[in-house]
């Protein structure tokens, strides 16, 4: 039973690779790739023309909170390097 499953999976893998190779080596795909590569500037310009311009609404949105730094100053000092020292 295990040999049959192994053979089946092997055949599926071979079929997958052959179909992938067949698609990428087909004339239709090669022609489409060449068309896209030669006309990439025109395609990008066509897609860019209808993009909306957004207004900048991020002025004075972020307020700095310095309460965190005050809490650190009030806490006991950190002792990470003391953990690495051997006694």
Secondary structure, DSSP 8 states (H G I E B T S, - for coil): -HHHHHHHHHHHHHHHHHHHHHHHTSHHHHHHHHHHHHTHHHHHHHHHTT--------TT------HHHHHHHHS----HHHHHS--
